[in-house]
Amino acid sequence: MITFISCEIKNFNNLWQSLLEERRKKLRATETKVTLCDGSVFVENRNESGERVLTKQETKSSGFVVDTKPDLQVIYLKLVDVGL
């Protein structure tokens, strides 16, 4: 009985591993822009073996994320509060 359960667990693990591999193959490659607080910019991606690769960019940034789409509701509420 114990050998039967052991075989089922091994088969389940093999099935699980093969499902994971199939899902990984369907993922598309991505590039992530990483900005440090000192303004240094890196591009992060993964090589064929799955290891993380950081490439330093020559450009410098402000070191923080600039909100290019401000929240109009917050601005509107502030204007209404000032008028009262």
N, CA, C and O atoms as CSV, one atom per row, in Angstrom:
chain,resi,resn,atom,element,x,y,z
A,1,MET,N,N,0.827,-1.193,0.000
A,1,MET,CA,C,0.000,0.000,0.000
A,1,MET,C,C,0.872,1.257,0.000
A,1,MET,O,O,0.553,2.204,-0.720
A,2,ILE,N,N,1.937,1.305,0.761
A,2,ILE,CA,C,2.808,2.476,0.826
A,2,ILE,C,C,3.489,2.711,-0.524
A,2,ILE,O,O,3.654,3.859,-0.936
A,3,THR,N,N,3.886,1.639,-1.218
A,3,THR,CA,C,4.533,1.810,-2.522
A,3,THR,C,C,3.554,2.393,-3.529
A,3,THR,O,O,3.951,3.192,-4.376
A,4,PHE,N,N,2.306,2.018,-3.457
A,4,PHE,CA,C,1.300,2.542,-4.375
A,4,PHE,C,C,1.131,4.050,-4.195
A,4,PHE,O,O,1.073,4.787,-5.179
A,5,ILE,N,N,1.053,4.511,-2.948
A,5,ILE,CA,C,0.918,5.940,-2.668
A,5,ILE,C,C,2.175,6.683,-3.108
A,5,ILE,O,O,2.090,7.790,-3.639
A,6,SER,N,N,3.331,6.080,-2.890
A,6,SER,CA,C,4.588,6.689,-3.294
A,6,SER,C,C,4.630,6.878,-4.810
A,6,SER,O,O,5.081,7.918,-5.290
A,7,CYS,N,N,4.171,5.895,-5.559
A,7,CYS,CA,C,4.143,6.005,-7.022
A,7,CYS,C,C,3.179,7.098,-7.461
A,7,CYS,O,O,3.473,7.844,-8.395
A,8,GLU,N,N,2.035,7.202,-6.800
A,8,GLU,CA,C,1.064,8.242,-7.139
A,8,GLU,C,C,1.656,9.627,-6.891
A,8,GLU,O,O,1.449,10.537,-7.694
A,9,ILE,N,N,2.381,9.797,-5.803
A,9,ILE,CA,C,2.997,11.086,-5.487
A,9,ILE,C,C,4.050,11.437,-6.532
A,9,ILE,O,O,4.137,12.584,-6.968
A,10,LYS,N,N,4.849,10.450,-6.932
A,10,LYS,CA,C,5.860,10.703,-7.968
A,10,LYS,C,C,5.201,11.084,-9.280
A,10,LYS,O,O,5.664,11.999,-9.962
A,11,ASN,N,N,4.118,10.389,-9.649
A,11,ASN,CA,C,3.406,10.715,-10.880
A,11,ASN,C,C,2.807,12.115,-10.798
A,11,ASN,O,O,2.843,12.865,-11.774
A,12,PHE,N,N,2.262,12.464,-9.649
A,12,PHE,CA,C,1.689,13.794,-9.461
A,12,PHE,C,C,2.772,14.860,-9.582
A,12,PHE,O,O,2.555,15.892,-10.217
A,13,ASN,N,N,3.932,14.623,-8.983
A,13,ASN,CA,C,5.040,15.577,-9.067
A,13,ASN,C,C,5.507,15.742,-10.511
A,13,ASN,O,O,5.784,16.858,-10.950
A,14,ASN,N,N,5.595,14.640,-11.249
A,14,ASN,CA,C,5.995,14.718,-12.656
A,14,ASN,C,C,4.966,15.492,-13.467
A,14,ASN,O,O,5.322,16.311,-14.314
A,15,LEU,N,N,3.701,15.233,-13.208
A,15,LEU,CA,C,2.638,15.950,-13.901
A,15,LEU,C,C,2.701,17.437,-13.578
A,15,LEU,O,O,2.586,18.282,-14.465
A,16,TRP,N,N,2.883,17.743,-12.311
A,16,TRP,CA,C,2.967,19.138,-11.867
A,16,TRP,C,C,4.155,19.852,-12.524
A,16,TRP,O,O,4.017,20.986,-12.983
A,17,GLN,N,N,5.293,19.210,-12.572
A,17,GLN,CA,C,6.476,19.794,-13.201
A,17,GLN,C,C,6.250,20.034,-14.690
A,17,GLN,O,O,6.637,21.079,-15.213
A,18,SER,N,N,5.635,19.086,-15.369
A,18,SER,CA,C,5.389,19.263,-16.800
A,18,SER,C,C,4.383,20.384,-17.055
A,18,SER,O,O,4.522,21.124,-18.028
A,19,LEU,N,N,3.378,20.517,-16.199
A,19,LEU,CA,C,2.428,21.627,-16.337
A,19,LEU,C,C,3.109,22.975,-16.119
A,19,LEU,O,O,2.836,23.936,-16.839
A,20,LEU,N,N,3.987,23.046,-15.134
A,20,LEU,CA,C,4.726,24.283,-14.890
A,20,LEU,C,C,5.610,24.651,-16.075
A,20,LEU,O,O,5.677,25.818,-16.462
A,21,GLU,N,N,6.282,23.672,-16.647
A,21,GLU,CA,C,7.152,23.924,-17.801
A,21,GLU,C,C,6.344,24.440,-18.988
A,21,GLU,O,O,6.786,25.350,-19.691
A,22,GLU,N,N,5.172,23.871,-19.215
A,22,GLU,CA,C,4.327,24.326,-20.317
A,22,GLU,C,C,3.876,25.770,-20.102
A,22,GLU,O,O,3.847,26.561,-21.045
A,23,ARG,N,N,3.527,26.109,-18.872
A,23,ARG,CA,C,3.112,27.476,-18.565
A,23,ARG,C,C,4.264,28.450,-18.742
A,23,ARG,O,O,4.061,29.554,-19.247
A,24,ARG,N,N,5.463,28.066,-18.338
A,24,ARG,CA,C,6.631,28.935,-18.475
A,24,ARG,C,C,6.949,29.206,-19.941
A,24,ARG,O,O,7.372,30.307,-20.295
A,25,LYS,N,N,6.746,28.204,-20.791
A,25,LYS,CA,C,7.014,28.377,-22.215
A,25,LYS,C,C,6.066,29.399,-22.845
A,25,LYS,O,O,6.422,30.064,-23.818
A,26,LYS,N,N,4.859,29.521,-22.289
A,26,LYS,CA,C,3.866,30.443,-22.843
A,26,LYS,C,C,4.079,31.885,-22.393
A,26,LYS,O,O,3.505,32.804,-22.977
A,27,LEU,N,N,4.893,32.093,-21.368
A,27,LEU,CA,C,5.158,33.448,-20.893
A,27,LEU,C,C,5.966,34.216,-21.925
A,27,LEU,O,O,6.851,33.654,-22.570
A,28,ARG,N,N,5.668,35.483,-22.079
A,28,ARG,CA,C,6.463,36.285,-23.004
A,28,ARG,C,C,7.534,37.043,-22.226
A,28,ARG,O,O,7.378,37.326,-21.038
A,29,ALA,N,N,8.596,37.357,-22.904
A,29,ALA,CA,C,9.710,38.054,-22.265
A,29,ALA,C,C,9.283,39.480,-21.906
A,29,ALA,O,O,8.560,40.132,-22.659
A,30,THR,N,N,9.736,39.946,-20.761
A,30,THR,CA,C,9.424,41.309,-20.338
A,30,THR,C,C,10.702,42.037,-19.943
A,30,THR,O,O,11.712,41.426,-19.595
A,31,GLU,N,N,10.624,43.330,-20.008
A,31,GLU,CA,C,11.712,44.196,-19.553
A,31,GLU,C,C,11.151,45.112,-18.492
A,31,GLU,O,O,10.082,45.696,-18.672
A,32,THR,N,N,11.860,45.244,-17.388
A,32,THR,CA,C,11.420,46.098,-16.304
A,32,THR,C,C,12.434,47.207,-16.101
A,32,THR,O,O,13.630,46.951,-15.964
A,33,LYS,N,N,11.948,48.444,-16.083
A,33,LYS,CA,C,12.825,49.590,-15.837
A,33,LYS,C,C,12.887,49.809,-14.330
A,33,LYS,O,O,11.860,50.016,-13.683
A,34,VAL,N,N,14.090,49.763,-13.777
A,34,VAL,CA,C,14.301,49.919,-12.336
A,34,VAL,C,C,15.034,51.235,-12.112
A,34,VAL,O,O,16.109,51.456,-12.671
A,35,THR,N,N,14.448,52.115,-11.288
A,35,THR,CA,C,15.071,53.390,-10.967
A,35,THR,C,C,15.394,53.411,-9.482
A,35,THR,O,O,14.507,53.232,-8.647
A,36,LEU,N,N,16.652,53.628,-9.153
A,36,LEU,CA,C,17.073,53.706,-7.758
A,36,LEU,C,C,16.866,55.122,-7.233
A,36,LEU,O,O,16.649,56.053,-8.009
A,37,CYS,N,N,16.934,55.280,-5.919
A,37,CYS,CA,C,16.672,56.590,-5.324
A,37,CYS,C,C,17.735,57.625,-5.695
A,37,CYS,O,O,17.478,58.824,-5.594
A,38,ASP,N,N,18.918,57.191,-6.119
A,38,ASP,CA,C,19.939,58.158,-6.543
A,38,ASP,C,C,19.783,58.560,-8.009
A,38,ASP,O,O,20.562,59.371,-8.510
A,39,GLY,N,N,18.783,58.001,-8.705
A,39,GLY,CA,C,18.521,58.361,-10.092
A,39,GLY,C,C,19.113,57.406,-11.104
A,39,GLY,O,O,18.879,57.573,-12.301
A,40,SER,N,N,19.876,56.404,-10.670
A,40,SER,CA,C,20.430,55.418,-11.592
A,40,SER,C,C,19.312,54.575,-12.184
A,40,SER,O,O,18.374,54.192,-11.485
A,41,VAL,N,N,19.419,54.288,-13.478
A,41,VAL,CA,C,18.376,53.533,-14.171
A,41,VAL,C,C,18.970,52.225,-14.687
A,41,VAL,O,O,20.036,52.219,-15.302
A,42,PHE,N,N,18.273,51.117,-14.432
A,42,PHE,CA,C,18.657,49.801,-14.902
A,42,PHE,C,C,17.483,49.196,-15.656
A,42,PHE,O,O,16.327,49.529,-15.394
A,43,VAL,N,N,17.785,48.308,-16.589
A,43,VAL,CA,C,16.762,47.507,-17.246
A,43,VAL,C,C,16.977,46.071,-16.806
A,43,VAL,O,O,18.069,45.521,-16.944
A,44,GLU,N,N,15.916,45.469,-16.271
A,44,GLU,CA,C,16.002,44.109,-15.753
A,44,GLU,C,C,15.230,43.166,-16.664
A,44,GLU,O,O,14.087,43.441,-17.031
A,45,ASN,N,N,15.856,42.059,-17.025
A,45,ASN,CA,C,15.180,40.986,-17.742
A,45,ASN,C,C,15.828,39.667,-17.364
A,45,ASN,O,O,16.744,39.638,-16.542
A,46,ARG,N,N,15.367,38.584,-17.950
A,46,ARG,CA,C,15.900,37.259,-17.627
A,46,ARG,C,C,16.505,36.633,-18.869
A,46,ARG,O,O,16.005,36.809,-19.980
A,47,ASN,N,N,17.598,35.893,-18.662
A,47,ASN,CA,C,18.224,35.202,-19.785
A,47,ASN,C,C,17.553,33.840,-19.999
A,47,ASN,O,O,16.558,33.535,-19.343
A,48,GLU,N,N,18.083,33.029,-20.902
A,48,GLU,CA,C,17.468,31.744,-21.243
A,48,GLU,C,C,17.397,30.789,-20.063
A,48,GLU,O,O,16.465,29.990,-19.973
A,49,SER,N,N,18.365,30.858,-19.156
A,49,SER,CA,C,18.360,29.952,-17.999
A,49,SER,C,C,17.503,30.475,-16.856
A,49,SER,O,O,17.385,29.817,-15.822
A,50,GLY,N,N,16.896,31.661,-17.028
A,50,GLY,CA,C,15.999,32.194,-16.013
A,50,GLY,C,C,16.667,33.093,-14.997
A,50,GLY,O,O,16.014,33.551,-14.059
A,51,GLU,N,N,17.959,33.358,-15.162
A,51,GLU,CA,C,18.667,34.220,-14.221
A,51,GLU,C,C,18.368,35.680,-14.532
A,51,GLU,O,O,18.204,36.056,-15.693
A,52,ARG,N,N,18.300,36.494,-13.495
A,52,ARG,CA,C,18.013,37.921,-13.634
A,52,ARG,C,C,19.248,38.660,-14.141
A,52,ARG,O,O,20.351,38.462,-13.632
A,53,VAL,N,N,19.054,39.513,-15.147
A,53,VAL,CA,C,20.145,40.278,-15.730
A,53,VAL,C,C,19.806,41.762,-15.629
A,53,VAL,O,O,18.756,42.197,-16.102
A,54,LEU,N,N,20.703,42.542,-15.007
A,54,LEU,CA,C,20.523,43.994,-14.899
A,54,LEU,C,C,21.496,44.683,-15.844
A,54,LEU,O,O,22.689,44.378,-15.846
A,55,THR,N,N,20.983,45.615,-16.650
A,55,THR,CA,C,21.814,46.374,-17.565
A,55,THR,C,C,21.690,47.847,-17.189
A,55,THR,O,O,20.592,48.405,-17.193
A,56,LYS,N,N,22.817,48.472,-16.867
A,56,LYS,CA,C,22.794,49.874,-16.458
A,56,LYS,C,C,22.601,50.762,-17.685
A,56,LYS,O,O,23.261,50.575,-18.706
A,57,GLN,N,N,21.694,51.723,-17.575
A,57,GLN,CA,C,21.428,52.675,-18.645
A,57,GLN,C,C,22.233,53.943,-18.411
A,57,GLN,O,O,22.550,54.288,-17.273
A,58,GLU,N,N,22.556,54.624,-19.478
A,58,GLU,CA,C,23.345,55.851,-19.371
A,58,GLU,C,C,22.517,57.022,-18.847
A,58,GLU,O,O,23.067,57.969,-18.285
A,59,THR,N,N,21.216,56.962,-19.027
A,59,THR,CA,C,20.365,58.085,-18.612
A,59,THR,C,C,20.197,58.102,-17.100
A,59,THR,O,O,20.261,57.064,-16.442
A,60,LYS,N,N,19.983,59.279,-16.570
A,60,LYS,CA,C,19.684,59.455,-15.144
A,60,LYS,C,C,18.231,59.893,-15.023
A,60,LYS,O,O,17.685,60.516,-15.934
A,61,SER,N,N,17.623,59.572,-13.924
A,61,SER,CA,C,16.240,59.938,-13.675
A,61,SER,C,C,16.186,60.790,-12.418
A,61,SER,O,O,17.208,61.032,-11.775
A,62,SER,N,N,14.991,61.240,-12.074
A,62,SER,CA,C,14.830,62.086,-10.901
A,62,SER,C,C,14.909,61.294,-9.592
A,62,SER,O,O,15.026,61.895,-8.525
A,63,GLY,N,N,14.849,59.979,-9.650
A,63,GLY,CA,C,14.947,59.167,-8.446
A,63,GLY,C,C,13.613,58.897,-7.784
A,63,GLY,O,O,13.552,58.246,-6.741
A,64,PHE,N,N,12.539,59.397,-8.389
A,64,PHE,CA,C,11.204,59.111,-7.887
A,64,PHE,C,C,10.270,59.002,-9.080
A,64,PHE,O,O,10.606,59.430,-10.185
A,65,VAL,N,N,9.101,58.428,-8.853
A,65,VAL,CA,C,8.142,58.241,-9.933
A,65,VAL,C,C,7.338,59.521,-10.105
A,65,VAL,O,O,6.747,60.030,-9.153
A,66,VAL,N,N,7.324,60.031,-11.328
A,66,VAL,CA,C,6.578,61.245,-11.638
A,66,VAL,C,C,5.182,60.841,-12.075
A,66,VAL,O,O,5.022,60.023,-12.982
A,67,ASP,N,N,4.178,61.408,-11.438
A,67,ASP,CA,C,2.787,61.112,-11.773
A,67,ASP,C,C,2.380,61.979,-12.956
A,67,ASP,O,O,2.131,63.174,-12.797
A,68,THR,N,N,2.314,61.384,-14.136
A,68,THR,CA,C,1.964,62.153,-15.335
A,68,THR,C,C,0.468,62.270,-15.536
A,68,THR,O,O,0.017,63.051,-16.373
A,69,LYS,N,N,-0.318,61.501,-14.777
A,69,LYS,CA,C,-1.774,61.572,-14.869
A,69,LYS,C,C,-2.323,61.858,-13.473
A,69,LYS,O,O,-2.676,60.926,-12.750
A,70,PRO,N,N,-2.399,63.133,-13.081
A,70,PRO,CA,C,-2.883,63.438,-11.728
A,70,PRO,C,C,-4.351,63.046,-11.553
A,70,PRO,O,O,-5.125,63.031,-12.511
A,71,ASP,N,N,-4.709,62.733,-10.328
A,71,ASP,CA,C,-6.064,62.340,-9.985
A,71,ASP,C,C,-6.938,63.585,-9.915
A,71,ASP,O,O,-6.808,64.383,-8.986
A,72,LEU,N,N,-7.821,63.758,-10.884
A,72,LEU,CA,C,-8.641,64.970,-10.960
A,72,LEU,C,C,-9.636,65.076,-9.810
A,72,LEU,O,O,-9.993,66.186,-9.417
A,73,GLN,N,N,-10.092,63.956,-9.262
A,73,GLN,CA,C,-11.038,64.011,-8.154
A,73,GLN,C,C,-10.405,64.659,-6.931
A,73,GLN,O,O,-11.055,65.452,-6.250
A,74,VAL,N,N,-9.164,64.340,-6.646
A,74,VAL,CA,C,-8.482,64.930,-5.493
A,74,VAL,C,C,-8.306,66.424,-5.713
A,74,VAL,O,O,-8.530,67.213,-4.796
A,75,ILE,N,N,-7.911,66.821,-6.909
A,75,ILE,CA,C,-7.745,68.240,-7.212
A,75,ILE,C,C,-9.085,68.961,-7.078
A,75,ILE,O,O,-9.139,70.060,-6.526
A,76,TYR,N,N,-10.156,68.364,-7.572
A,76,TYR,CA,C,-11.477,68.968,-7.485
A,76,TYR,C,C,-11.901,69.142,-6.031
A,76,TYR,O,O,-12.431,70.192,-5.667
A,77,LEU,N,N,-11.679,68.136,-5.201
A,77,LEU,CA,C,-12.057,68.232,-3.801
A,77,LEU,C,C,-11.274,69.323,-3.106
A,77,LEU,O,O,-11.833,70.039,-2.275
A,78,LYS,N,N,-10.026,69.470,-3.412
A,78,LYS,CA,C,-9.225,70.514,-2.789
A,78,LYS,C,C,-9.738,71.903,-3.201
A,78,LYS,O,O,-9.776,72.818,-2.378
A,79,LEU,N,N,-10.124,72.057,-4.451
A,79,LEU,CA,C,-10.647,73.346,-4.894
A,79,LEU,C,C,-11.976,73.666,-4.234
A,79,LEU,O,O,-12.238,74.821,-3.900
A,80,VAL,N,N,-12.817,72.660,-4.041
A,80,VAL,CA,C,-14.102,72.874,-3.385
A,80,VAL,C,C,-13.889,73.241,-1.925
A,80,VAL,O,O,-14.559,74.139,-1.417
A,81,ASP,N,N,-12.964,72.561,-1.235
A,81,ASP,CA,C,-12.699,72.848,0.169
A,81,ASP,C,C,-12.174,74.283,0.350
A,81,ASP,O,O,-12.522,74.946,1.327
A,82,VAL,N,N,-11.357,74.754,-0.566
A,82,VAL,CA,C,-10.789,76.099,-0.456
A,82,VAL,C,C,-11.885,77.121,-0.605
A,82,VAL,O,O,-11.851,78.160,0.054
A,83,GLY,N,N,-12.878,76.851,-1.469
A,83,GLY,CA,C,-13.948,77.818,-1.712
A,83,GLY,C,C,-14.903,77.965,-0.546
A,83,GLY,O,O,-15.622,78.962,-0.481
A,84,LEU,N,N,-14.940,77.037,0.358
A,84,LEU,CA,C,-15.872,77.124,1.493
A,84,LEU,C,C,-15.413,78.070,2.498
A,84,LEU,O,O,-16.080,78.262,3.515
